[in-house]
Amino acid sequence: MTEPARFDAIRTDRLLMRRWLESDRAPFAALNADPQTMRFFPQTLDRAASDAMADRIEMFFGQRGYGLWALEVTQTGEFIGFTGLNPMPDGVPGAGGLEIGWRLARHAWHHGYATEAARAALAVAFDGIGLDEIWSITAVLNEPSQAVMRRLGLTEVARFDHPRVPAGHPIRPHVAYHRSRSQGYRNASGVSRPRSAYSSLSLSATIESARVGQESTAVWIASAGSPC
């Protein structure tokens, strides 16, 4: 059986999107415990729940070769959150597909990091693993994330009550955004790519082989253009 392509690391202009490290767990727990960062989620997470989430992310990487990449600012080496691809939950528009999502620490907001990383993740989705479509969902109240979705070229297709959020909770009303492969997309360089431009591992970037321990890992080098 052919092994799936692996995307363990992606470099953009300012970020390293990579597999998770043990040292990420403490800042990830701090991020998940911050009420302001988690204001569009039903609740904050304690350390045990945060660690369990990191474990699930790494398990998915092991199974699929991609997932929610840990984000590291290249210049400083600082962990600032995650961006990537994850299965859509049951009972929502697009269930069974993959969504593109992100969660960044508060001090990393307003720097364009979410958009920069999400454009690279979108390129992996379409150019790397050959998805026909991508989804993204968030609370109706979460206008900042919806702005990122629109910058990625996704469009609103549905509003619904999230089945995992308690009735009456202000973030239960959710919105779903969608983009199909046939629409093309704006890649990590901010360049529009029509469907005819797709080819295996094209990205408008280069792929090089990097040696990590005894394993060879695919590293995508992407130009993110101007942050937005």
C-alpha positions in Angstrom: 0.0 0.0 0.0 1.3 3.4 -0.9 2.0 5.6 2.1 0.2 9.0 2.0 2.2 12.1 1.3 3.4 13.7 4.5 3.5 17.4 5.3 5.2 17.6 8.6 6.6 21.1 8.1 5.8 24.2 6.0 7.7 27.4 5.9 6.1 30.7 5.0 7.7 34.1 4.9 7.5 34.5 8.7 6.3 31.2 10.1 7.3 27.6 10.6 4.2 25.3 10.5 5.4 22.1 12.1 4.6 19.0 14.1 4.0 19.5 17.8 6.8 19.5 20.5 6.6 18.8 24.2 7.7 22.4 24.8 4.5 23.6 23.0 2.2 22.2 25.7 2.7 24.9 28.4 2.1 27.9 26.0 -0.8 26.0 24.4 -2.4 25.5 27.8 -2.0 29.2 28.6 -3.7 30.0 25.2 -6.6 27.7 25.9 -7.0 29.0 29.5 -7.3 32.6 28.3 -11.0 33.7 28.4 -10.4 36.4 25.7 -8.8 33.9 23.3 -11.5 31.4 23.9 -14.5 33.8 23.9 -16.0 32.2 20.8 -15.8 28.7 22.3 -18.1 27.2 24.9 -15.5 27.2 27.6 -11.8 27.5 28.4 -9.7 24.4 28.7 -7.7 23.3 31.7 -4.2 21.8 31.3 -5.4 18.2 31.1 -7.9 19.0 28.4 -5.4 21.1 26.5 -2.8 18.3 26.6 -5.5 15.8 25.4 -6.2 18.1 22.4 -2.5 18.2 21.5 -2.4 14.4 21.7 -5.4 14.1 19.3 -3.8 16.6 16.9 -0.6 14.5 16.8 -2.5 11.3 16.4 -4.2 12.7 13.4 -0.9 13.8 11.9 0.4 10.2 12.4 -2.6 8.8 10.5 -3.0 11.4 7.7 0.3 13.1 7.3 -1.2 16.6 7.8 -3.4 18.3 10.4 -3.3 21.3 12.7 0.3 22.5 12.5 1.9 24.2 15.5 2.8 27.8 14.5 6.3 29.1 15.3 7.5 32.6 14.5 10.7 32.0 12.6 12.5 35.0 13.8 12.0 34.3 17.5 11.2 30.6 17.7 8.1 31.4 19.7 5.0 29.1 19.6 1.9 31.2 18.9 -0.9 28.6 18.3 -2.0 26.4 15.5 -3.4 26.6 11.9 -4.3 23.7 9.6 -6.7 21.0 8.5 -9.1 19.0 10.6 -12.1 16.8 10.1 -15.5 18.6 10.2 -17.6 17.6 13.2 -20.8 15.5 12.8 -24.1 17.2 12.5 -22.9 20.4 10.7 -22.9 21.5 7.1 -19.9 19.8 5.4 -19.7 16.9 7.9 -17.4 14.3 6.6 -15.1 16.8 4.9 -12.1 18.8 6.1 -12.1 22.3 7.5 -9.4 24.8 7.7 -9.0 26.4 11.2 -6.7 28.3 13.5 -6.3 29.4 17.1 -3.7 32.0 18.0 -2.5 33.4 21.3 -3.8 36.9 21.9 -0.4 38.6 21.6 -0.1 37.1 18.1 -3.4 38.7 16.8 -3.4 41.6 14.3 -0.1 40.5 12.6 -1.6 38.6 9.7 -0.3 35.3 11.0 -3.6 33.5 10.7 -4.1 34.4 7.1 -0.5 33.7 6.2 -0.6 30.2 7.7 -4.1 29.5 6.4 -3.1 30.3 2.8 -0.3 27.7 3.1 -2.6 25.2 4.6 -5.1 25.8 1.8 -2.4 25.1 -0.7 -1.7 21.8 1.0 -5.4 21.0 0.9 -5.8 21.6 -2.9 -2.3 21.0 -4.3 -0.9 18.5 -1.8 -3.7 16.1 -0.9 -6.0 16.9 -3.7 -9.2 17.9 -1.9 -12.1 18.9 -4.0 -13.5 21.3 -1.4 -12.6 22.9 2.0 -14.9 24.1 4.8 -14.5 26.4 7.7 -17.0 27.1 10.5 -17.2 29.5 13.4 -19.6 31.3 15.7 -21.7 33.9 14.0 -20.3 36.4 16.5 -16.7 35.6 15.5 -16.3 38.3 12.8 -12.5 38.3 13.0 -12.3 34.6 11.9 -15.0 35.2 9.2 -12.8 38.0 7.8 -9.9 35.5 7.5 -12.2 33.1 5.7 -13.2 35.7 3.2 -9.6 36.6 2.6 -9.0 33.0 1.8 -11.7 33.1 -0.9 -14.2 31.1 1.1 -17.9 32.2 0.9 -20.7 31.8 3.4 -23.1 29.0 2.5 -25.1 28.2 5.7 -26.1 29.2 9.2 -26.9 26.6 11.8 -27.0 25.8 15.5 -23.9 23.9 16.5 -25.0 20.6 18.0 -22.1 20.5 20.5 -22.9 23.9 22.0 -25.6 24.1 24.7 -29.0 25.6 23.7 -29.2 29.2 24.6 -25.5 29.8 24.6 -24.6 33.0 22.6 -22.1 31.2 20.4 -24.5 28.3 19.4 -25.5 30.1 16.2 -22.7 29.2 13.7 -21.8 30.0 10.1 -20.3 27.7 7.5 -17.9 28.9 4.8 -16.9 26.8 1.8 -14.6 26.9 -1.3 -14.4 24.3 -4.0 -11.3 23.3 -5.9 -13.0 24.2 -9.2 -13.1 27.9 -8.0 -9.3 28.0 -7.8 -7.9 29.8 -4.8 -5.4 32.5 -3.7 -2.2 30.6 -2.8 0.4 31.3 -0.1 1.9 34.0 -2.3 -1.4 35.7 -2.6 -1.5 34.8 -6.3 -4.8 33.6 -7.8 -4.6 30.0 -9.2 -7.3 28.7 -11.5 -8.2 25.1 -11.6 -6.0 24.5 -14.7 -3.0 25.5 -12.6 -3.2 22.6 -10.3 -0.7 19.8 -10.4 0.7 17.4 -7.8 2.7 19.3 -5.2 2.9 22.5 -7.3 2.0 25.2 -4.7 4.0 28.0 -6.5 6.8 27.1 -4.1 9.5 24.5 -3.9 9.7 21.2 -2.0 12.9 20.2 -0.5 14.0 17.2 1.6 15.0 17.9 5.2 16.6 15.3 7.4 15.0 15.2 10.9 16.6 12.6 13.0 16.5 9.4 10.9 13.4 10.4 8.9 13.1 12.4 5.7 10.3 15.0 6.0 8.7 17.0 3.2 9.2 20.7 3.8 7.1 23.2 1.8 8.7 26.6 1.3 6.0 29.1 0.6 6.0 32.8 0.0 3.2 34.4 2.0 3.5 37.9 0.4 2.3 40.9 2.3 0.6 40.1 5.7 -3.1 40.8 5.9 
